[in-house]
Amino acid sequence: MNTDKPGAPYYQRSVEETLASVQSSPEGISGTEAATRLQQYGENAPAAEAG
């Protein structure tokens, strides 16, 4: 099994590889990084249902 491919599913990667790919650490991301991601991607919440 080759897990060093960038497109390998997360379940085939080590914890370290997965964290590096999402630019995080076992402690999580910093408050500054969280604010940046919130600004860039929005809240981590389900979309409202239409109708």
PyMOL Python script that loads the backbone (N, CA, C, O; Angstrom):
from pymol import cmd

cmd.read_pdbstr("""\
ATOM      1  N   MET A   1       0.850  -1.175   0.000  1.00  0.00           N
ATOM      2  CA  MET A   1       0.000   0.000   0.000  1.00  0.00           C
ATOM      3  C   MET A   1       0.894   1.236   0.000  1.00  0.00           C
ATOM      4  O   MET A   1       1.781   1.364   0.844  1.00  0.00           O
ATOM      5  N   ASN A   2       0.666   2.128  -0.927  1.00  0.00           N
ATOM      6  CA  ASN A   2       1.469   3.340  -1.043  1.00  0.00           C
ATOM      7  C   ASN A   2       0.694   4.503  -0.449  1.00  0.00           C
ATOM      8  O   ASN A   2      -0.288   4.956  -1.037  1.00  0.00           O
ATOM      9  N   THR A   3       1.124   4.996   0.719  1.00  0.00           N
ATOM     10  CA  THR A   3       0.404   6.086   1.381  1.00  0.00           C
ATOM     11  C   THR A   3       1.117   7.418   1.246  1.00  0.00           C
ATOM     12  O   THR A   3       0.698   8.405   1.851  1.00  0.00           O
ATOM     13  N   ASP A   4       2.199   7.465   0.455  1.00  0.00           N
ATOM     14  CA  ASP A   4       2.908   8.731   0.326  1.00  0.00           C
ATOM     15  C   ASP A   4       2.376   9.572  -0.824  1.00  0.00           C
ATOM     16  O   ASP A   4       2.921  10.641  -1.100  1.00  0.00           O
ATOM     17  N   LYS A   5       1.324   9.117  -1.504  1.00  0.00           N
ATOM     18  CA  LYS A   5       0.718   9.896  -2.575  1.00  0.00           C
ATOM     19  C   LYS A   5      -0.107  11.023  -1.961  1.00  0.00           C
ATOM     20  O   LYS A   5      -0.789  10.810  -0.959  1.00  0.00           O
ATOM     21  N   PRO A   6      -0.053  12.223  -2.550  1.00  0.00           N
ATOM     22  CA  PRO A   6      -0.830  13.338  -2.009  1.00  0.00           C
ATOM     23  C   PRO A   6      -2.330  13.063  -1.964  1.00  0.00           C
ATOM     24  O   PRO A   6      -3.026  13.587  -1.094  1.00  0.00           O
ATOM     25  N   GLY A   7      -2.835  12.252  -2.885  1.00  0.00           N
ATOM     26  CA  GLY A   7      -4.261  11.982  -2.931  1.00  0.00           C
ATOM     27  C   GLY A   7      -4.701  10.783  -2.121  1.00  0.00           C
ATOM     28  O   GLY A   7      -5.856  10.370  -2.223  1.00  0.00           O
ATOM     29  N   ALA A   8      -3.808  10.205  -1.311  1.00  0.00           N
ATOM     30  CA  ALA A   8      -4.177   9.029  -0.516  1.00  0.00           C
ATOM     31  C   ALA A   8      -5.264   9.410   0.483  1.00  0.00           C
ATOM     32  O   ALA A   8      -5.193  10.481   1.086  1.00  0.00           O
ATOM     33  N   PRO A   9      -6.272   8.549   0.672  1.00  0.00           N
ATOM     34  CA  PRO A   9      -7.321   8.846   1.656  1.00  0.00           C
ATOM     35  C   PRO A   9      -6.725   8.994   3.057  1.00  0.00           C
ATOM     36  O   PRO A   9      -5.705   8.383   3.376  1.00  0.00           O
ATOM     37  N   TYR A  10      -7.366   9.802   3.877  1.00  0.00           N
ATOM     38  CA  TYR A  10      -6.853  10.052   5.220  1.00  0.00           C
ATOM     39  C   TYR A  10      -6.698   8.770   6.026  1.00  0.00           C
ATOM     40  O   TYR A  10      -5.761   8.652   6.816  1.00  0.00           O
ATOM     41  N   TYR A  11      -7.590   7.818   5.844  1.00  0.00           N
ATOM     42  CA  TYR A  11      -7.500   6.584   6.630  1.00  0.00           C
ATOM     43  C   TYR A  11      -6.291   5.737   6.262  1.00  0.00           C
ATOM     44  O   TYR A  11      -5.957   4.794   6.979  1.00  0.00           O
ATOM     45  N   GLN A  12      -5.629   6.062   5.150  1.00  0.00           N
ATOM     46  CA  GLN A  12      -4.420   5.336   4.760  1.00  0.00           C
ATOM     47  C   GLN A  12      -3.151   6.082   5.159  1.00  0.00           C
ATOM     48  O   GLN A  12      -2.048   5.589   4.920  1.00  0.00           O
ATOM     49  N   ARG A  13      -3.287   7.248   5.754  1.00  0.00           N
ATOM     50  CA  ARG A  13      -2.138   8.064   6.140  1.00  0.00           C
ATOM     51  C   ARG A  13      -1.878   7.932   7.635  1.00  0.00           C
ATOM     52  O   ARG A  13      -2.756   7.548   8.407  1.00  0.00           O
ATOM     53  N   SER A  14      -0.657   8.258   8.017  1.00  0.00           N
ATOM     54  CA  SER A  14      -0.349   8.315   9.447  1.00  0.00           C
ATOM     55  C   SER A  14      -0.972   9.586  10.027  1.00  0.00           C
ATOM     56  O   SER A  14      -1.360  10.493   9.291  1.00  0.00           O
ATOM     57  N   VAL A  15      -1.060   9.634  11.340  1.00  0.00           N
ATOM     58  CA  VAL A  15      -1.580  10.832  12.002  1.00  0.00           C
ATOM     59  C   VAL A  15      -0.742  12.041  11.616  1.00  0.00           C
ATOM     60  O   VAL A  15      -1.282  13.106  11.317  1.00  0.00           O
ATOM     61  N   GLU A  16       0.574  11.879  11.622  1.00  0.00           N
ATOM     62  CA  GLU A  16       1.474  12.985  11.299  1.00  0.00           C
ATOM     63  C   GLU A  16       1.250  13.490   9.874  1.00  0.00           C
ATOM     64  O   GLU A  16       1.223  14.698   9.638  1.00  0.00           O
ATOM     65  N   GLU A  17       1.090  12.561   8.919  1.00  0.00           N
ATOM     66  CA  GLU A  17       0.849  12.957   7.528  1.00  0.00           C
ATOM     67  C   GLU A  17      -0.483  13.691   7.391  1.00  0.00           C
ATOM     68  O   GLU A  17      -0.581  14.688   6.675  1.00  0.00           O
ATOM     69  N   THR A  18      -1.489  13.197   8.072  1.00  0.00           N
ATOM     70  CA  THR A  18      -2.809  13.819   7.997  1.00  0.00           C
ATOM     71  C   THR A  18      -2.780  15.220   8.589  1.00  0.00           C
ATOM     72  O   THR A  18      -3.296  16.159   7.984  1.00  0.00           O
ATOM     73  N   LEU A  19      -2.186  15.370   9.758  1.00  0.00           N
ATOM     74  CA  LEU A  19      -2.105  16.689  10.382  1.00  0.00           C
ATOM     75  C   LEU A  19      -1.320  17.661   9.517  1.00  0.00           C
ATOM     76  O   LEU A  19      -1.712  18.820   9.378  1.00  0.00           O
ATOM     77  N   ALA A  20      -0.219  17.208   8.935  1.00  0.00           N
ATOM     78  CA  ALA A  20       0.578  18.073   8.069  1.00  0.00           C
ATOM     79  C   ALA A  20      -0.224  18.498   6.845  1.00  0.00           C
ATOM     80  O   ALA A  20      -0.108  19.639   6.399  1.00  0.00           O
ATOM     81  N   SER A  21      -1.031  17.602   6.298  1.00  0.00           N
ATOM     82  CA  SER A  21      -1.784  17.927   5.090  1.00  0.00           C
ATOM     83  C   SER A  21      -2.861  18.975   5.341  1.00  0.00           C
ATOM     84  O   SER A  21      -3.262  19.677   4.412  1.00  0.00           O
ATOM     85  N   VAL A  22      -3.332  19.094   6.572  1.00  0.00           N
ATOM     86  CA  VAL A  22      -4.329  20.111   6.906  1.00  0.00           C
ATOM     87  C   VAL A  22      -3.720  21.251   7.723  1.00  0.00           C
ATOM     88  O   VAL A  22      -4.433  22.080   8.289  1.00  0.00           O
ATOM     89  N   GLN A  23      -2.406  21.274   7.772  1.00  0.00           N
ATOM     90  CA  GLN A  23      -1.640  22.313   8.466  1.00  0.00           C
ATOM     91  C   GLN A  23      -2.111  22.482   9.908  1.00  0.00           C
ATOM     92  O   GLN A  23      -2.468  23.580  10.335  1.00  0.00           O
ATOM     93  N   SER A  24      -2.103  21.377  10.648  1.00  0.00           N
ATOM     94  CA  SER A  24      -2.507  21.373  12.045  1.00  0.00           C
ATOM     95  C   SER A  24      -1.484  20.601  12.866  1.00  0.00           C
ATOM     96  O   SER A  24      -0.446  20.190  12.348  1.00  0.00           O
ATOM     97  N   SER A  25      -1.780  20.404  14.142  1.00  0.00           N
ATOM     98  CA  SER A  25      -0.907  19.659  15.045  1.00  0.00           C
ATOM     99  C   SER A  25      -1.789  18.924  16.046  1.00  0.00           C
ATOM    100  O   SER A  25      -2.998  19.151  16.077  1.00  0.00           O
ATOM    101  N   PRO A  26      -1.212  18.052  16.864  1.00  0.00           N
ATOM    102  CA  PRO A  26      -2.026  17.367  17.878  1.00  0.00           C
ATOM    103  C   PRO A  26      -2.718  18.345  18.843  1.00  0.00           C
ATOM    104  O   PRO A  26      -3.740  18.006  19.440  1.00  0.00           O
ATOM    105  N   GLU A  27      -2.170  19.535  18.993  1.00  0.00           N
ATOM    106  CA  GLU A  27      -2.767  20.544  19.869  1.00  0.00           C
ATOM    107  C   GLU A  27      -3.842  21.359  19.164  1.00  0.00           C
ATOM    108  O   GLU A  27      -4.537  22.146  19.806  1.00  0.00           O
ATOM    109  N   GLY A  28      -3.989  21.183  17.857  1.00  0.00           N
ATOM    110  CA  GLY A  28      -4.962  21.959  17.089  1.00  0.00           C
ATOM    111  C   GLY A  28      -4.301  23.152  16.423  1.00  0.00           C
ATOM    112  O   GLY A  28      -3.076  23.260  16.395  1.00  0.00           O
ATOM    113  N   ILE A  29      -5.114  24.038  15.893  1.00  0.00           N
ATOM    114  CA  ILE A  29      -4.587  25.231  15.234  1.00  0.00           C
ATOM    115  C   ILE A  29      -4.622  26.401  16.213  1.00  0.00           C
ATOM    116  O   ILE A  29      -5.340  26.368  17.212  1.00  0.00           O
ATOM    117  N   SER A  30      -3.842  27.427  15.914  1.00  0.00           N
ATOM    118  CA  SER A  30      -3.797  28.604  16.785  1.00  0.00           C
ATOM    119  C   SER A  30      -5.074  29.425  16.620  1.00  0.00           C
ATOM    120  O   SER A  30      -5.822  29.241  15.659  1.00  0.00           O
ATOM    121  N   GLY A  31      -5.310  30.316  17.548  1.00  0.00           N
ATOM    122  CA  GLY A  31      -6.456  31.212  17.457  1.00  0.00           C
ATOM    123  C   GLY A  31      -6.396  32.074  16.213  1.00  0.00           C
ATOM    124  O   GLY A  31      -7.419  32.347  15.585  1.00  0.00           O
ATOM    125  N   THR A  32      -5.195  32.502  15.858  1.00  0.00           N
ATOM    126  CA  THR A  32      -5.012  33.312  14.653  1.00  0.00           C
ATOM    127  C   THR A  32      -5.361  32.514  13.412  1.00  0.00           C
ATOM    128  O   THR A  32      -6.046  33.011  12.518  1.00  0.00           O
ATOM    129  N   GLU A  33      -4.886  31.265  13.356  1.00  0.00           N
ATOM    130  CA  GLU A  33      -5.192  30.406  12.205  1.00  0.00           C
ATOM    131  C   GLU A  33      -6.688  30.108  12.154  1.00  0.00           C
ATOM    132  O   GLU A  33      -7.267  30.069  11.068  1.00  0.00           O
ATOM    133  N   ALA A  34      -7.317  29.898  13.295  1.00  0.00           N
ATOM    134  CA  ALA A  34      -8.761  29.647  13.331  1.00  0.00           C
ATOM    135  C   ALA A  34      -9.525  30.848  12.780  1.00  0.00           C
ATOM    136  O   ALA A  34     -10.470  30.682  12.008  1.00  0.00           O
ATOM    137  N   ALA A  35      -9.124  32.046  13.172  1.00  0.00           N
ATOM    138  CA  ALA A  35      -9.782  33.253  12.676  1.00  0.00           C
ATOM    139  C   ALA A  35      -9.590  33.407  11.172  1.00  0.00           C
ATOM    140  O   ALA A  35     -10.516  33.797  10.461  1.00  0.00           O
ATOM    141  N   THR A  36      -8.386  33.099  10.688  1.00  0.00           N
ATOM    142  CA  THR A  36      -8.110  33.177   9.255  1.00  0.00           C
ATOM    143  C   THR A  36      -8.989  32.199   8.489  1.00  0.00           C
ATOM    144  O   THR A  36      -9.575  32.555   7.467  1.00  0.00           O
ATOM    145  N   ARG A  37      -9.082  30.968   8.979  1.00  0.00           N
ATOM    146  CA  ARG A  37      -9.892  29.951   8.294  1.00  0.00           C
ATOM    147  C   ARG A  37     -11.378  30.286   8.364  1.00  0.00           C
ATOM    148  O   ARG A  37     -12.113  30.036   7.410  1.00  0.00           O
ATOM    149  N   LEU A  38     -11.822  30.845   9.477  1.00  0.00           N
ATOM    150  CA  LEU A  38     -13.215  31.258   9.596  1.00  0.00           C
ATOM    151  C   LEU A  38     -13.529  32.330   8.564  1.00  0.00           C
ATOM    152  O   LEU A  38     -14.572  32.286   7.911  1.00  0.00           O
ATOM    153  N   GLN A  39     -12.631  33.284   8.419  1.00  0.00           N
ATOM    154  CA  GLN A  39     -12.808  34.355   7.434  1.00  0.00           C
ATOM    155  C   GLN A  39     -12.803  33.785   6.017  1.00  0.00           C
ATOM    156  O   GLN A  39     -13.605  34.194   5.177  1.00  0.00           O
ATOM    157  N   GLN A  40     -11.908  32.849   5.754  1.00  0.00           N
ATOM    158  CA  GLN A  40     -11.747  32.296   4.409  1.00  0.00           C
ATOM    159  C   GLN A  40     -12.860  31.315   4.039  1.00  0.00           C
ATOM    160  O   GLN A  40     -13.374  31.361   2.922  1.00  0.00           O
ATOM    161  N   TYR A  41     -13.236  30.428   4.963  1.00  0.00           N
ATOM    162  CA  TYR A  41     -14.165  29.337   4.646  1.00  0.00           C
ATOM    163  C   TYR A  41     -15.547  29.483   5.273  1.00  0.00           C
ATOM    164  O   TYR A  41     -16.481  28.789   4.871  1.00  0.00           O
ATOM    165  N   GLY A  42     -15.690  30.373   6.247  1.00  0.00           N
ATOM    166  CA  GLY A  42     -16.968  30.521   6.926  1.00  0.00           C
ATOM    167  C   GLY A  42     -17.099  29.541   8.084  1.00  0.00           C
ATOM    168  O   GLY A  42     -16.181  28.776   8.380  1.00  0.00           O
ATOM    169  N   GLU A  43     -18.257  29.581   8.729  1.00  0.00           N
ATOM    170  CA  GLU A  43     -18.496  28.729   9.894  1.00  0.00           C
ATOM    171  C   GLU A  43     -18.611  27.268   9.498  1.00  0.00           C
ATOM    172  O   GLU A  43     -19.042  26.939   8.393  1.00  0.00           O
ATOM    173  N   ASN A  44     -18.222  26.406  10.410  1.00  0.00           N
ATOM    174  CA  ASN A  44     -18.347  24.965  10.219  1.00  0.00           C
ATOM    175  C   ASN A  44     -19.726  24.554  10.722  1.00  0.00           C
ATOM    176  O   ASN A  44     -19.872  24.004  11.814  1.00  0.00           O
ATOM    177  N   ALA A  45     -20.732  24.835   9.897  1.00  0.00           N
ATOM    178  CA  ALA A  45     -22.111  24.560  10.277  1.00  0.00           C
ATOM    179  C   ALA A  45     -22.867  24.025   9.067  1.00  0.00           C
ATOM    180  O   ALA A  45     -22.524  24.346   7.930  1.00  0.00           O
ATOM    181  N   PRO A  46     -23.892  23.211   9.306  1.00  0.00           N
ATOM    182  CA  PRO A  46     -24.678  22.704   8.178  1.00  0.00           C
ATOM    183  C   PRO A  46     -25.408  23.844   7.479  1.00  0.00           C
ATOM    184  O   PRO A  46     -25.817  24.819   8.110  1.00  0.00           O
ATOM    185  N   ALA A  47     -25.563  23.706   6.186  1.00  0.00           N
ATOM    186  CA  ALA A  47     -26.299  24.711   5.414  1.00  0.00           C
ATOM    187  C   ALA A  47     -27.783  24.609   5.756  1.00  0.00           C
ATOM    188  O   ALA A  47     -28.293  23.529   6.052  1.00  0.00           O
ATOM    189  N   ALA A  48     -28.453  25.734   5.712  1.00  0.00           N
ATOM    190  CA  ALA A  48     -29.892  25.744   5.964  1.00  0.00           C
ATOM    191  C   ALA A  48     -30.607  25.031   4.821  1.00  0.00           C
ATOM    192  O   ALA A  48     -30.208  25.134   3.661  1.00  0.00           O
ATOM    193  N   GLU A  49     -31.663  24.312   5.164  1.00  0.00           N
ATOM    194  CA  GLU A  49     -32.434  23.611   4.141  1.00  0.00           C
ATOM    195  C   GLU A  49     -33.280  24.598   3.354  1.00  0.00           C
ATOM    196  O   GLU A  49     -33.855  25.527   3.922  1.00  0.00           O
ATOM    197  N   ALA A  50     -33.352  24.398   2.060  1.00  0.00           N
ATOM    198  CA  ALA A  50     -34.174  25.251   1.199  1.00  0.00           C
ATOM    199  C   ALA A  50     -35.641  24.846   1.340  1.00  0.00           C
ATOM    200  O   ALA A  50     -35.972  23.666   1.461  1.00  0.00           O
ATOM    201  N   GLY A  51     -36.500  25.849   1.322  1.00  0.00           N
ATOM    202  CA  GLY A  51     -37.924  25.536   1.288  1.00  0.00           C
ATOM    203  C   GLY A  51     -38.551  25.751   2.563  1.00  0.00           C
ATOM    204  O   GLY A  51     -39.755  25.533   2.703  1.00  0.00           O
TER     205      GLY A  51
END
""", "prot")
cmd.dss("prot")
cmd.show_as("cartoon", "prot")
cmd.util.cbc("prot")
cmd.orient("prot")
